Amino acid sequence: MIVNLGSEIRKRRIQLNLTQEDLAELSNISVNFLSQLERKQSITTRIENE
């Protein structure tokens, strides 16, 4: 199964009513990096079913 990490982060952030700035600060990452993740410009993660 392939999971897009950025999409999952964005979905959860919105559910929690957080801005990118809020989540970046809470996560100790830059807003720019978080934005790149959410726009699918950084990471796609493959999760292997066991």
DSSP file (Angstrom, degrees, kcal/mol; ACC not computed):
  #  RESIDUE AA STRUCTURE BP1 BP2  ACC     N-H-->O    O-->H-N    N-H-->O    O-->H-N    TCO  KAPPA ALPHA  PHI   PSI    X-CA   Y-CA   Z-CA
    1    1 A M              0   0    0      0, 0.0    46,-2.6     0, 0.0     2,-0.5   0.000 360.0 360.0 360.0 135.6    0.0    0.0    0.0
    2    2 A I  E     -A   46   0A   0     44,-0.2     2,-0.5     2,-0.0    44,-0.2  -0.919 360.0-168.6-106.7 128.6    1.3    3.5   -0.9
    3    3 A V  E     -A   45   0A   0     42,-2.4    42,-1.8    -2,-0.5     2,-1.0  -0.957  20.2-136.2-117.0 130.0    0.3    6.3    1.5
    4    4 A N     >  -     0   0    0     -2,-0.5     4,-1.9    40,-0.2     3,-0.2  -0.767  15.8-163.0 -86.4 107.6    0.9    9.9    0.6
    5    5 A L  H  > S+     0   0    0     -2,-1.0     4,-2.5    38,-0.3     5,-0.2   0.880  85.1  54.9 -58.2 -42.3    2.3   11.3    3.9
    6    6 A G  H  > S+     0   0    0     37,-0.7     4,-2.6    31,-0.3    -1,-0.2   0.897 107.0  49.3 -61.3 -42.4    1.6   14.9    2.9
    7    7 A S  H  > S+     0   0    0      2,-0.2     4,-2.5     1,-0.2    -1,-0.2   0.897 112.2  48.8 -64.6 -39.7   -2.0   14.3    2.2
    8    8 A E  H  X S+     0   0    0     -4,-1.9     4,-2.3     2,-0.2    -2,-0.2   0.898 111.5  49.2 -67.5 -40.4   -2.5   12.5    5.5
    9    9 A I  H  X S+     0   0    0     -4,-2.5     4,-2.7     2,-0.2    -2,-0.2   0.940 113.0  47.2 -62.4 -46.8   -0.7   15.3    7.4
   10   10 A R  H  X S+     0   0    0     -4,-2.6     4,-2.4     2,-0.2     5,-0.2   0.918 111.3  50.9 -62.0 -44.3   -2.9   18.0    5.7
   11   11 A K  H  X S+     0   0    0     -4,-2.5     4,-2.1     1,-0.2    -1,-0.2   0.930 114.3  43.4 -59.4 -46.5   -6.1   16.1    6.4
   12   12 A R  H  X S+     0   0    0     -4,-2.3     4,-2.0     2,-0.2    -1,-0.2   0.895 111.0  54.8 -67.9 -39.8   -5.3   15.7   10.1
   13   13 A R  H  <>S+     0   0    0     -4,-2.7     5,-2.4     1,-0.2    -1,-0.2   0.916 110.5  46.4 -58.9 -43.5   -4.1   19.3   10.4
   14   14 A I  H ><5S+     0   0    0     -4,-2.4     3,-1.5     1,-0.2    -1,-0.2   0.900 108.7  54.9 -67.2 -40.8   -7.4   20.5    9.0
   15   15 A Q  H 3<5S+     0   0    0     -4,-2.1    -1,-0.2     1,-0.3    -2,-0.2   0.867 110.0  47.6 -58.1 -35.7   -9.3   18.2   11.3
   16   16 A L  T 3<5S-     0   0    0     -4,-2.0    -1,-0.3    -5,-0.1    -2,-0.2   0.415 113.1-122.3 -86.2   1.8   -7.5   19.7   14.3
   17   17 A N  T < 5 +     0   0    0     -3,-1.5     2,-0.4     1,-0.2    -3,-0.2   0.897  61.1 147.3  58.4  43.3   -8.2   23.2   13.0
   18   18 A L      < -     0   0    0     -5,-2.4    -1,-0.2    -6,-0.1     2,-0.1  -0.850  43.4-134.3-108.6 145.1   -4.5   24.1   12.8
   19   19 A T     >  -     0   0    0     -2,-0.4     4,-2.4     1,-0.1     5,-0.2  -0.459  32.0-106.8 -82.8 167.3   -2.8   26.4   10.4
   20   20 A Q  H  > S+     0   0    0      1,-0.2     4,-2.7     2,-0.2     5,-0.2   0.890 123.9  54.0 -60.3 -37.8    0.5   25.3    8.7
   21   21 A E  H  > S+     0   0    0      2,-0.2     4,-2.2     1,-0.2    -1,-0.2   0.916 108.1  49.2 -63.0 -43.4    2.2   27.8   11.0
   22   22 A D  H  > S+     0   0    0      2,-0.2     4,-2.5     1,-0.2    -2,-0.2   0.953 114.9  43.3 -60.0 -51.1    0.7   26.3   14.1
   23   23 A L  H  X S+     0   0    0     -4,-2.4     4,-2.2     1,-0.2    -2,-0.2   0.893 111.8  53.5 -66.7 -39.7    1.6   22.7   13.1
   24   24 A A  H  X>S+     0   0    0     -4,-2.7     5,-2.2    -5,-0.2     4,-0.8   0.923 111.3  46.4 -60.0 -43.5    5.1   23.7   12.0
   25   25 A E  H ><5S+     0   0    0     -4,-2.2     3,-0.6    -5,-0.2    -2,-0.2   0.927 113.6  47.8 -65.1 -44.6    5.8   25.4   15.3
   26   26 A L  H 3<5S+     0   0    0     -4,-2.5    -1,-0.2     1,-0.2    -2,-0.2   0.820 117.2  43.6 -64.3 -30.4    4.4   22.4   17.3
   27   27 A S  H 3<5S-     0   0    0     -4,-2.2    -1,-0.2    -5,-0.2    -2,-0.2   0.487 106.9-124.6 -94.7  -5.4    6.5   20.0   15.2
   28   28 A N  T <<5S+     0   0    0     -4,-0.8     2,-0.3    -3,-0.6    -3,-0.2   0.895  71.9 116.9  59.8  42.2    9.6   22.1   15.2
   29   29 A I  S   <S-     0   0    0     -5,-2.2    -1,-0.2    -6,-0.2    -2,-0.2  -0.865  70.7 -92.3-128.8 166.8    9.9   22.2   11.4
   30   30 A S     >  -     0   0    0     -2,-0.3     4,-2.2     1,-0.1     5,-0.2  -0.467  24.2-126.8 -79.8 152.6    9.7   25.1    9.0
   31   31 A V  H  > S+     0   0    0      1,-0.2     4,-2.7     2,-0.2     5,-0.2   0.875 112.0  58.1 -61.4 -37.6    6.4   26.2    7.4
   32   32 A N  H  > S+     0   0    0      2,-0.2     4,-2.2     1,-0.2    -1,-0.2   0.921 106.9  45.9 -59.9 -45.8    8.2   25.9    4.0
   33   33 A F  H  > S+     0   0    0      2,-0.2     4,-2.4     1,-0.2    -1,-0.2   0.921 112.9  49.8 -64.9 -43.8    9.0   22.2    4.6
   34   34 A L  H  X S+     0   0    0     -4,-2.2     4,-2.5     1,-0.2    -2,-0.2   0.916 110.2  51.3 -60.2 -43.5    5.5   21.5    5.9
   35   35 A S  H  X S+     0   0    0     -4,-2.7     4,-1.8     1,-0.2    -1,-0.2   0.907 109.3  50.2 -60.5 -42.9    4.0   23.2    2.8
   36   36 A Q  H  <>S+     0   0    0     -4,-2.2     5,-2.7     2,-0.2     6,-0.5   0.905 110.2  50.7 -63.0 -41.6    6.3   21.1    0.5
   37   37 A L  H ><5S+     0   0    0     -4,-2.4     3,-1.6     1,-0.2     5,-0.3   0.945 110.6  48.3 -59.3 -48.7    5.1   17.9    2.3
   38   38 A E  H 3<5S+     0   0    0     -4,-2.5    -1,-0.2     1,-0.3    -2,-0.2   0.806 108.9  53.7 -65.7 -29.4    1.5   18.8    1.9
   39   39 A R  T 3<5S-     0   0    0     -4,-1.8    -1,-0.3    -5,-0.2    -2,-0.2   0.283 116.2-113.6 -89.5  11.9    1.9   19.6   -1.8
   40   40 A K  T < 5S+     0   0    0     -3,-1.6    -3,-0.2    -5,-0.1    -2,-0.1   0.791  81.8 123.4  66.6  29.6    3.5   16.2   -2.4
   41   41 A Q  S   <S+     0   0    0     -5,-2.7    -4,-0.2    -6,-0.2    -1,-0.1   0.341  73.8  33.3-101.6   6.6    6.9   17.6   -3.2
   42   42 A S  S    S+     0   0    0     -6,-0.5     2,-0.4    -5,-0.3    -5,-0.1   0.709 109.5  13.4-123.2 -65.5    8.8   15.7   -0.6
   43   43 A I        -     0   0    0     -6,-0.2   -37,-0.7     2,-0.0     2,-0.4  -0.961  34.1-178.5-134.1 133.5    7.9   12.2    0.5
   44   44 A T        -     0   0    0     -2,-0.4     2,-0.4   -40,-0.1   -40,-0.2  -1.000  26.6-151.6-120.1 129.6    5.7    9.3   -0.6
   45   45 A T  E     -A    3   0A   0    -42,-1.8   -42,-2.4    -2,-0.4     2,-0.6  -0.849   5.3-147.8-108.6 133.7    6.0    6.4    1.8
   46   46 A R  E     -A    2   0A   0     -2,-0.4     2,-0.6   -44,-0.2   -44,-0.2  -0.874  12.3-163.5 -98.0 125.8    5.4    2.8    1.0
   47   47 A I        -     0   0    0    -46,-2.6     2,-0.4    -2,-0.6    -2,-0.0  -0.948  10.7-144.5-111.0 122.0    3.9    0.7    3.8
   48   48 A E        -     0   0    0     -2,-0.6     2,-0.3     2,-0.0   -46,-0.0  -0.713  13.2-130.0 -87.1 130.2    4.3   -3.0    3.4
   49   49 A N              0   0    0     -2,-0.4    -1,-0.0     1,-0.1     0, 0.0  -0.627 360.0 360.0 -75.3 134.9    1.4   -5.1    4.7
   50   50 A E              0   0    0     -2,-0.3    -1,-0.1     0, 0.0    -2,-0.0   0.433 360.0 360.0 -98.1 360.0    2.6   -7.9    6.9
